[in-house]
Amino acid sequence: MGDTETAPKRDRKLKFSRILIALLLIAVCAFVVFRLSVRSKLRARIEAIRDAGYPVTLAELNEWYTIPEGAENAADTLIDAFLCYYEWNRTKLESLPIVGKGKLPARTEPLSEETKRLVAKYLADNQQALELLHTAAPIEHSRYPVDFTVGLGYLMYHFSDLRKGAQLLKLEAVLHAENNKPQLAARSVASIFGIARSLAKEPTFISQLVCTACQGLAISSLERVVNRAEFTDEQLVKFTQTVSNAEDLLAMSWAFAGERCMGISIFKNPASLSSESVGKKMLPAPILELYKALGLSDRDAIIYLDLMNDYMETTQLPLHQRQRAASTIEAKLEATSKIHILLHEFMPAFSRVITINIRSIAQLRAARVALAIQRYRLVNDNIPDTLTELVPTYLETIPKDPFDGSELRYRKLESGFVVYSVSEDGRDDGGKERLPFGERKKASSTWDITFIVER
């Protein structure tokens, strides 16, 4: 009787064990299929990137960011210039504009004699650095000693130095214009553009943002000196060539290629992420290692590469279509399930970077048109009624506004003129100038990207 009762129990236990083993085998097989499938898809995407001529490893990125063998390297001279830079203490800098807390007067107003004296002294203290900056600026090629193989820990110490160098040159340009030395002022402005160009091929977003910031200093310097000094047609032509050469429609492609390499490296080794490297609190390394072991980081990497490919494609679009395309990609990222933890932890939205790049191009184009107007004025002793009068003598065509695809706007002022883009909001505010940073209100306000000459 006892044996009869225990036999069905043993059978049930045996059946249950077999079911558990079968389910376990199915789970293992499913996991293996998942891992092999994900790995195969990821490998295919990486090979497609390499076949397109882009780097996919940090070592390849390091080799990709290069200059021709034997070419003179502007970065070497710029680094020497930074070593010679002499910065005053905070107290002495208080009254200095641009490099300190002092304010520049309005673009049509002269510097005070005291400010001119201080600026002259500061420039004299940095004469050796200035000469090296001028020497480096015309050099075509540049490669800073950055080692990308160390991953997110690579050092970009030259960024702050480059901004200081650009500010120093702007200060020099302002003083030369005040002293009615247009040739020297032109040289200073051209050298700021040269500093910016030294970063043009450096494949990171922060490099391109610093390049854009230096170009912004160059444009503001140009606007200032054009308002304060008279330039010959030959000098205006040289300015125009410099501004035209600064417009690089493919700069963001380099940045995306470099950032993508960094991303591939991170997804292959997620435990290398740290709070310091990404600027926010990260998951503990053991959890990231488990995430990788389960193949989940590879799964996230596939989505990441697809999104980055979409971003890369935006860099091939007409400028006025890029902002909307980038916003669409950002929305796609936001709509991706939060179960893709590493993707959302690591991948930022890049639409803002693209907008900043487009804004820089708008500034360059507005400056180019303003220079054409100045050349027209030299010949005709007045400014044109419309921009069409500049074509084809001073402009081949009227440049397009990179934000809406229409021609750049132009308006005569009571004294002078404004050339402008509608900016990222797409609204025509009649050439309304954006206020300096310290004067902007917290409440949102609209403005245009302007180049103004009031003379």
C-alpha angles and dihedrals in degrees: 000000000000092000090049091054096045095048095072090046090054090048091051092049091048092050091048092050091049091050090050091049091047092049090047091051090048090050092049092048091047090050092049091048090048093049093046093045094048092044091049092049092048092048090050092052093048092049090050089056092049091047088054088060099256127126119253102181131054090243090054090047090053090054093042092058096069145118129229114286111266093012119139110257117222090196092067092057093042091053089051088051091053090052088058095047112122114200121195120229119264095262093055091045093056095092098038118101122224097009094042138025097282117116125236113231119243114297092259095044125089126238116257116254090247091053091048090052092050093046092049090051093049092049091048090053088053099040095120092050091048093052091051091048090053090048093051098043099077094046108113102211131054136177120170118210094258119150108207092180090083089066121216089353093072114129122240098179092149095071098080090041092053092052091049090049092051091049091049091052092048089054088051092049091051093051093047090052090049090052091049094247101136095167092057092042089053090052091052093051092047090052091055088055087049091055090051091049091057087072098042095104099034103119105224133090094235089054090054092046091052089047088052091048091052090048088051089055089049092052093047089048091050092050091050097049094044088056093047106038141038117243130195122238089253091055092047090051090053090049089051093052091049093050092046092050091052092063105095113174093185099050092103091055089063091049094049091048091054095044090049090056089052090049094052089051092051095049090050091051109020092167088071088072114102134179089246095053097049099030097238140073112285134198116270115274094245091057091048090050090052090048088056094045091055090053092244094123089056089051091052091045091060091055090044093053092047091052092046089050088054090051091049089053090055089063088064094052125095108276097249090057097050099078095054092043091052091049089053091053090048089053090050090054091049091050092053112107115268087231085085089081101169093046092056093040094053111025116079125195108265099195092099092055090052091050091052090051092051090048090055091052089050089054091050093049093048089051091050092053092046090054090051089053090051090052090049089051092054091058101036101031090230140059125262123263091224136011091246087076088068093060125125101354099055102014129028089214135347106269117245122245102249091215101057106008094241122119116280113269126246131191133178116232130206084263115017129335147273128227113196152169122219091237126218096314089064091224122132106226094176095258096311108178120230112244120241113271096257092051099050117111121230090238112088117258133176126243142161132237102254145185109194130191114185105188 
